[in-house]
Amino acid sequence: MGVLDRFADIIKANVNDLLDRAEDPAKMVDQYLRDLTESLAEVKHETAGVMAEEARTARAVAENNKEIEKYVGLARRALQAGNEDDARTFLAKKQQLEAKGESLGTAAEAASTNAQRMRDLHDKLVSDIETLRGRREAIKAKVAVAKTQDKVNKVSSAGDGAAAAMSAFDRMEARADEMLDRSNAMSELNATPEDAAAALERKYAEAGSTAAVDEELEAMKREMGL
């Protein structure tokens, strides 16, 4: 997803920038949090779109199932009226809808998986931002102490403050790398290889569709005592 790539760029660019400009860690952390908050707004937007797709595909599956039930009922009514040709037509339509339902089901499952991934990313971002906000106050407190200490020994305190900032940002960068590695791993695991056998299966299934209709028609007649 594009949003994952953009989020990765934000993480890498700002961590490097913070490390380069660590004269005032408190201000740098504030800027970093602003960037993450903007990224969260984008993730919210993307997540809402994926969740909408999840709902749309689930609705399509439900509607297709209703259509299948409708044509089963029509076939039964046609047989009761003695119209086998009409019943055959209704059953053929029902089988077409069942084949369509398989594709709809696959799409719905993929949409559900994507929606869950986006929800997980959103929740992780919210949690990380809250954690960093708490750490920001600790960093600001350390900076205040460092400024006071700087009056006593400006050179040594400046070095200590830079080292503390470097350590803090190294930890943030490690956490950001872990998030990106996990997301990339999930993308690799979720990749579905092309199934050549499935294409051949559909080819031969279509060739036998007329026979399947006849078999189901006879089964329905026996069930109804006709």
Residue frames relative to the residue before (quaternion, step in Angstrom):
aa qw qx qy qz dx dy dz
M 1.0000 0.0000 0.0000 0.0000 0.00 0.00 0.00
G 0.5650 -0.6284 0.4215 0.3290 3.57 -1.03 0.76
V 0.6272 0.5569 -0.3476 0.4191 3.56 1.00 -0.78
L 0.6206 0.5351 -0.3481 0.4553 3.61 1.06 -0.65
D 0.6505 0.5096 -0.3144 0.4673 3.58 0.97 -0.83
R 0.6646 0.4965 -0.3105 0.4641 3.58 0.95 -0.88
F 0.6389 0.5210 -0.3327 0.4580 3.56 1.00 -0.77
A 0.6261 0.5342 -0.3302 0.4622 3.59 1.03 -0.81
D 0.6487 0.5157 -0.3199 0.4592 3.60 0.96 -0.83
I 0.6359 0.5291 -0.3289 0.4555 3.57 1.00 -0.84
I 0.6542 0.5206 -0.3109 0.4520 3.57 0.90 -0.96
K 0.7182 0.4625 -0.2691 0.4448 3.59 0.69 -1.11
A 0.6760 0.5098 -0.3082 0.4338 3.57 0.83 -0.99
N 0.7343 0.4440 -0.2592 0.4434 3.58 0.79 -0.96
V 0.6053 0.5306 -0.3729 0.4616 3.60 1.03 -0.59
N 0.6624 0.4916 -0.3088 0.4734 3.59 0.90 -0.88
D 0.6506 0.5209 -0.3152 0.4539 3.56 0.98 -0.87
L 0.6475 0.5191 -0.3169 0.4592 3.58 0.97 -0.83
L 0.6568 0.5107 -0.3154 0.4564 3.55 0.96 -0.84
D 0.6682 0.4989 -0.2946 0.4667 3.58 1.07 -0.70
R 0.7933 0.2521 -0.1122 0.5427 3.59 1.07 -0.71
A 0.2137 0.8336 -0.4796 0.1716 3.56 0.82 1.02
E 0.2822 0.7768 -0.5244 0.2048 3.61 1.14 0.45
D 0.7866 0.1124 -0.0582 0.6044 3.60 1.08 -0.73
P 0.2304 -0.8245 0.4987 0.1358 3.62 0.16 1.25
A 0.6138 0.5638 -0.3669 0.4132 3.62 0.97 -0.72
K 0.6810 0.4696 -0.2900 0.4812 3.59 0.90 -0.89
M 0.6434 0.5281 -0.3289 0.4461 3.56 1.00 -0.77
V 0.6475 0.5066 -0.3197 0.4710 3.58 1.00 -0.79
D 0.6116 0.5456 -0.3470 0.4560 3.58 1.05 -0.73
Q 0.6659 0.4932 -0.3039 0.4701 3.58 0.93 -0.90
Y 0.6331 0.5413 -0.3212 0.4506 3.55 1.01 -0.86
L 0.6681 0.4913 -0.2949 0.4747 3.58 0.95 -0.85
R 0.6150 0.5313 -0.3539 0.4629 3.60 1.02 -0.66
D 0.6516 0.5086 -0.3168 0.4651 3.58 0.98 -0.83
L 0.6580 0.5030 -0.3108 0.4662 3.58 0.97 -0.84
T 0.6355 0.5283 -0.3301 0.4561 3.58 1.03 -0.77
E 0.6336 0.5071 -0.3272 0.4841 3.58 1.03 -0.75
S 0.6393 0.5159 -0.3232 0.4698 3.58 1.02 -0.80
L 0.6202 0.5438 -0.3409 0.4510 3.59 1.04 -0.74
A 0.6265 0.5316 -0.3418 0.4561 3.60 0.99 -0.77
E 0.6541 0.5014 -0.3104 0.4736 3.57 1.01 -0.79
V 0.6408 0.5197 -0.3206 0.4653 3.57 1.00 -0.84
K 0.6123 0.5441 -0.3462 0.4574 3.60 1.01 -0.77
H 0.6637 0.5073 -0.3025 0.4590 3.56 0.92 -0.94
E 0.6751 0.4883 -0.2927 0.4692 3.58 0.89 -0.95
T 0.6472 0.5272 -0.3187 0.4489 3.58 0.97 -0.86
A 0.6373 0.5255 -0.3323 0.4552 3.57 0.96 -0.82
G 0.6556 0.5130 -0.3152 0.4558 3.60 0.99 -0.79
V 0.6666 0.4887 -0.3045 0.4733 3.59 0.97 -0.84
M 0.6391 0.5173 -0.3241 0.4680 3.59 1.03 -0.77
A 0.6205 0.5312 -0.3404 0.4657 3.58 1.08 -0.69
E 0.6362 0.5137 -0.3223 0.4769 3.59 1.04 -0.77
E 0.6105 0.5492 -0.3399 0.4584 3.57 1.06 -0.76
A 0.6794 0.4809 -0.2894 0.4727 3.58 0.91 -0.92
R 0.6467 0.5346 -0.3257 0.4358 3.59 0.98 -0.83
T 0.6876 0.4755 -0.2934 0.4637 3.59 0.88 -0.91
A 0.6289 0.5224 -0.3405 0.4645 3.59 1.03 -0.72
R 0.6425 0.5156 -0.3165 0.4703 3.57 1.05 -0.78
A 0.6331 0.5319 -0.3328 0.4534 3.60 1.02 -0.77
V 0.6315 0.5226 -0.3331 0.4660 3.60 1.01 -0.78
A 0.6682 0.5059 -0.3025 0.4539 3.58 0.90 -0.93
E 0.6635 0.5033 -0.3053 0.4618 3.58 0.94 -0.88
N 0.6385 0.5212 -0.3263 0.4629 3.60 1.02 -0.78
N 0.6392 0.5224 -0.3254 0.4612 3.58 1.01 -0.79
K 0.6286 0.5255 -0.3342 0.4658 3.58 1.05 -0.72
E 0.6367 0.5252 -0.3247 0.4619 3.58 1.03 -0.79
I 0.6217 0.5361 -0.3388 0.4596 3.58 1.02 -0.80
E 0.6628 0.5013 -0.3031 0.4664 3.57 0.89 -0.93
K 0.6294 0.5478 -0.3369 0.4362 3.57 1.03 -0.78
Y 0.7137 0.4491 -0.2734 0.4628 3.60 0.84 -0.92
V 0.5651 0.5513 -0.3961 0.4689 3.60 1.15 -0.43
G 0.6628 0.5049 -0.2986 0.4654 3.57 0.96 -0.88
L 0.6529 0.5106 -0.3188 0.4597 3.58 0.98 -0.79
A 0.6322 0.5295 -0.3347 0.4560 3.59 1.02 -0.80
R 0.6454 0.5152 -0.3187 0.4652 3.58 0.97 -0.80
R 0.6579 0.5061 -0.3097 0.4638 3.56 0.95 -0.85
A 0.6411 0.5255 -0.3239 0.4560 3.57 1.03 -0.80
L 0.6548 0.5029 -0.3123 0.4699 3.58 1.00 -0.80
Q 0.6302 0.5330 -0.3302 0.4581 3.56 1.02 -0.78
A 0.6919 0.4499 -0.2585 0.5020 3.55 1.15 -0.69
G 0.5295 -0.6585 0.3942 0.3614 3.59 1.29 -0.01
N 0.5503 0.6065 -0.3971 0.4144 3.62 1.21 0.34
E 0.1524 -0.8326 0.5278 0.0700 3.59 0.16 1.28
D 0.6235 0.5452 -0.3529 0.4353 3.59 0.99 -0.74
D 0.6466 0.5010 -0.3193 0.4784 3.58 0.99 -0.82
A 0.6419 0.5205 -0.3288 0.4572 3.58 0.96 -0.84
R 0.6281 0.5402 -0.3284 0.4538 3.57 1.04 -0.82
T 0.6493 0.5204 -0.3129 0.4580 3.58 0.98 -0.87
F 0.6638 0.5029 -0.3039 0.4628 3.56 0.95 -0.90
L 0.6671 0.4961 -0.3092 0.4618 3.60 0.97 -0.78
A 0.6099 0.5373 -0.3506 0.4652 3.58 1.09 -0.66
K 0.6472 0.5055 -0.3111 0.4784 3.56 1.01 -0.83
K 0.6279 0.5443 -0.3252 0.4512 3.57 1.01 -0.81
Q 0.6715 0.4882 -0.3018 0.4687 3.59 0.96 -0.84
Q 0.5977 0.5440 -0.3585 0.4673 3.58 1.09 -0.63
L 0.6695 0.4985 -0.2952 0.4649 3.56 0.96 -0.88
E 0.6207 0.5350 -0.3434 0.4588 3.58 1.07 -0.68
A 0.6407 0.5074 -0.3216 0.4782 3.58 1.02 -0.79
K 0.6356 0.5159 -0.3167 0.4791 3.55 1.04 -0.82
G 0.6266 0.5704 -0.3302 0.4159 3.56 1.04 -0.81
E 0.6045 0.5568 -0.3642 0.4381 3.59 1.08 -0.64
S 0.6700 0.4831 -0.2974 0.4787 3.58 0.96 -0.86
L 0.6406 0.5216 -0.3221 0.4624 3.55 1.00 -0.83
G 0.6459 0.5250 -0.3229 0.4505 3.57 0.99 -0.79
T 0.6406 0.5192 -0.3222 0.4649 3.57 1.00 -0.82
A 0.6568 0.5040 -0.3060 0.4700 3.58 0.96 -0.89
A 0.6477 0.5233 -0.3210 0.4512 3.58 0.98 -0.81
E 0.6476 0.5126 -0.3215 0.4631 3.58 0.99 -0.79
A 0.6533 0.5034 -0.3149 0.4697 3.59 0.97 -0.84
A 0.6509 0.5142 -0.3179 0.4591 3.59 0.97 -0.85
S 0.6402 0.5259 -0.3195 0.4599 3.57 1.03 -0.78
T 0.6493 0.5124 -0.3135 0.4665 3.57 1.00 -0.84
N 0.6627 0.5005 -0.3066 0.4651 3.58 0.93 -0.89
A 0.6428 0.5267 -0.3252 0.4513 3.57 0.99 -0.82
Q 0.6544 0.5072 -0.3174 0.4623 3.57 0.98 -0.80
R 0.6294 0.5317 -0.3328 0.4586 3.58 1.02 -0.78
M 0.6742 0.4854 -0.2957 0.4717 3.56 0.95 -0.85
R 0.6331 0.5155 -0.3403 0.4666 3.58 1.02 -0.73
D 0.6349 0.5255 -0.3261 0.4630 3.59 1.03 -0.80
L 0.6477 0.5116 -0.3169 0.4672 3.59 0.96 -0.87
H 0.6413 0.5286 -0.3152 0.4581 3.56 0.96 -0.91
D 0.6897 0.4831 -0.2873 0.4565 3.58 0.82 -1.00
K 0.6386 0.5235 -0.3253 0.4608 3.59 1.04 -0.78
L 0.6474 0.5178 -0.3204 0.4583 3.57 0.96 -0.83
V 0.6431 0.5196 -0.3240 0.4598 3.57 0.93 -0.90
S 0.6657 0.5074 -0.2984 0.4587 3.57 0.92 -0.92
D 0.6705 0.5028 -0.3024 0.4541 3.59 0.94 -0.90
I 0.6389 0.5250 -0.3312 0.4545 3.57 0.98 -0.81
E 0.6550 0.5005 -0.3184 0.4682 3.58 0.94 -0.85
T 0.6422 0.5176 -0.3253 0.4624 3.59 0.99 -0.80
L 0.6798 0.4893 -0.2926 0.4614 3.58 0.92 -0.89
R 0.5995 0.5540 -0.3649 0.4477 3.58 1.09 -0.61
G 0.6489 0.5024 -0.3118 0.4789 3.55 1.04 -0.78
R 0.6670 0.4893 -0.2992 0.4756 3.56 0.99 -0.80
R 0.5693 0.5980 -0.3844 0.4130 3.57 1.14 -0.63
E 0.6585 0.5050 -0.3232 0.4550 3.59 0.92 -0.85
A 0.6358 0.5182 -0.3302 0.4671 3.56 1.03 -0.76
I 0.6461 0.5172 -0.3160 0.4639 3.58 1.00 -0.84
K 0.6492 0.5127 -0.3199 0.4619 3.58 0.96 -0.86
A 0.6341 0.5216 -0.3347 0.4625 3.58 1.02 -0.77
K 0.6505 0.5103 -0.3136 0.4671 3.57 0.99 -0.83
V 0.6344 0.5344 -0.3285 0.4518 3.56 1.03 -0.80
A 0.6372 0.5318 -0.3271 0.4518 3.55 1.00 -0.87
V 0.6544 0.4945 -0.3103 0.4806 3.56 0.99 -0.85
A 0.6465 0.5330 -0.3231 0.4399 3.56 0.98 -0.86
K 0.6485 0.5188 -0.3264 0.4515 3.60 1.02 -0.78
T 0.6384 0.5128 -0.3265 0.4722 3.54 1.08 -0.73
Q 0.6674 0.4979 -0.2899 0.4718 3.52 0.96 -0.90
D 0.5820 0.6077 -0.3614 0.4018 3.57 1.15 -0.63
K 0.5966 0.5686 -0.3627 0.4350 3.55 1.14 -0.58
V 0.6692 0.4773 -0.2931 0.4883 3.56 1.16 -0.60
N 0.7982 -0.0493 0.0738 0.5958 3.54 0.85 -0.98
K 0.2324 -0.8395 0.4767 0.1182 3.59 0.26 1.29
V 0.6865 0.5000 -0.3036 0.4318 3.55 0.79 -0.89
S 0.7170 0.4507 -0.2698 0.4583 3.61 0.75 -1.02
S 0.6614 0.5048 -0.3195 0.4536 3.59 0.96 -0.80
A 0.6146 0.5386 -0.3525 0.4559 3.58 1.06 -0.68
G 0.6546 0.5091 -0.3115 0.4639 3.57 1.01 -0.79
D 0.6526 0.5131 -0.3113 0.4625 3.57 1.01 -0.84
G 0.6528 0.5193 -0.3188 0.4500 3.57 0.99 -0.84
A 0.6508 0.5069 -0.3221 0.4645 3.58 0.98 -0.79
A 0.6501 0.5191 -0.3215 0.4523 3.59 0.97 -0.82
A 0.6459 0.5130 -0.3229 0.4640 3.59 1.00 -0.82
A 0.6543 0.5094 -0.3143 0.4622 3.58 0.99 -0.84
M 0.6362 0.5310 -0.3298 0.4522 3.58 0.97 -0.86
S 0.6610 0.5091 -0.3090 0.4567 3.59 0.93 -0.88
A 0.6605 0.5109 -0.3113 0.4538 3.57 0.93 -0.90
F 0.7066 0.4543 -0.2734 0.4685 3.58 0.88 -0.89
D 0.5681 0.5632 -0.3848 0.4603 3.60 1.17 -0.48
R 0.6576 0.4997 -0.3153 0.4674 3.58 0.96 -0.83
M 0.6460 0.5091 -0.3252 0.4667 3.59 0.98 -0.79
E 0.6484 0.5146 -0.3234 0.4585 3.58 0.98 -0.80
A 0.6331 0.5255 -0.3320 0.4613 3.60 1.02 -0.77
R 0.6581 0.4956 -0.3129 0.4727 3.58 0.98 -0.79
A 0.6371 0.5215 -0.3276 0.4635 3.57 1.02 -0.77
D 0.6419 0.5165 -0.3206 0.4674 3.61 0.99 -0.82
E 0.6332 0.5321 -0.3307 0.4545 3.59 1.01 -0.78
M 0.6352 0.5259 -0.3253 0.4628 3.58 1.00 -0.86
L 0.6853 0.4873 -0.2868 0.4591 3.57 0.89 -0.93
D 0.6392 0.5219 -0.3253 0.4618 3.60 0.98 -0.80
R 0.6521 0.5114 -0.3155 0.4623 3.59 0.98 -0.84
S 0.6558 0.5085 -0.3116 0.4629 3.59 0.96 -0.87
N 0.6562 0.5001 -0.3100 0.4724 3.60 0.97 -0.84
A 0.6386 0.5245 -0.3281 0.4577 3.59 1.02 -0.78
M 0.6459 0.5151 -0.3197 0.4640 3.58 0.99 -0.84
S 0.6302 0.5304 -0.3340 0.4583 3.60 1.01 -0.81
E 0.6646 0.5027 -0.3032 0.4622 3.60 0.97 -0.86
L 0.6738 0.4962 -0.2975 0.4596 3.59 0.97 -0.86
N 0.7016 0.4786 -0.2680 0.4549 3.58 1.06 -0.75
A 0.4926 0.6606 -0.4399 0.3569 3.61 1.24 -0.20
T 0.2036 -0.7906 0.5719 0.0803 3.59 -0.88 1.00
P 0.3517 -0.7482 0.5168 0.2221 3.66 -0.59 1.08
E 0.5748 -0.5875 0.4447 0.3559 3.53 -1.20 0.59
D 0.2418 -0.7854 0.5604 0.1030 3.60 -0.86 1.02
A 0.2580 -0.7933 0.5346 0.1353 3.59 -0.23 1.29
A 0.6176 0.5635 -0.3512 0.4216 3.59 1.04 -0.72
A 0.6267 0.5481 -0.3453 0.4332 3.58 1.04 -0.74
A 0.6320 0.5303 -0.3368 0.4539 3.59 1.05 -0.75
L 0.6617 0.4862 -0.3080 0.4805 3.59 0.98 -0.82
E 0.6131 0.5557 -0.3488 0.4401 3.57 1.05 -0.74
R 0.6471 0.5050 -0.3207 0.4727 3.59 0.97 -0.83
K 0.6170 0.5648 -0.3482 0.4231 3.58 1.01 -0.82
Y 0.7337 0.4088 -0.2451 0.4843 3.57 0.83 -0.98
A 0.5909 0.5667 -0.3731 0.4364 3.60 1.13 -0.52
E 0.6438 0.5211 -0.3216 0.4589 3.58 1.03 -0.83
A 0.6307 0.5486 -0.3390 0.4317 3.59 1.05 -0.78
G 0.7567 0.3764 -0.2106 0.4913 3.58 1.10 -0.65
S 0.3498 0.7770 -0.4757 0.2182 3.59 1.25 0.21
T 0.6410 0.5269 -0.3361 0.4456 3.62 1.01 -0.81
A 0.6491 0.5067 -0.3188 0.4693 3.58 0.96 -0.83
A 0.6341 0.5338 -0.3350 0.4480 3.58 1.02 -0.77
V 0.6298 0.5248 -0.3336 0.4655 3.59 1.03 -0.77
D 0.6563 0.5101 -0.3166 0.4570 3.59 0.93 -0.91
E 0.6581 0.5127 -0.3181 0.4503 3.57 0.94 -0.87
E 0.6815 0.4753 -0.3021 0.4673 3.58 0.91 -0.86
L 0.6080 0.5542 -0.3501 0.4480 3.60 1.10 -0.68
E 0.6724 0.4856 -0.2983 0.4722 3.57 0.91 -0.93
A 0.6378 0.5282 -0.3270 0.4553 3.58 1.01 -0.80
M 0.6579 0.5030 -0.3105 0.4666 3.57 1.00 -0.80
K 0.6336 0.5298 -0.3319 0.4558 3.57 1.04 -0.78
R 0.6562 0.5017 -0.3184 0.4652 3.55 0.98 -0.85
E 0.6374 0.5398 -0.3177 0.4488 3.56 1.03 -0.80
M 0.7326 0.4084 -0.2111 0.5019 3.56 1.07 -0.83
G 0.4732 -0.7031 0.4258 0.3167 3.60 1.26 -0.02
L 0.4648 0.6811 -0.4415 0.3537 3.58 1.17 0.59
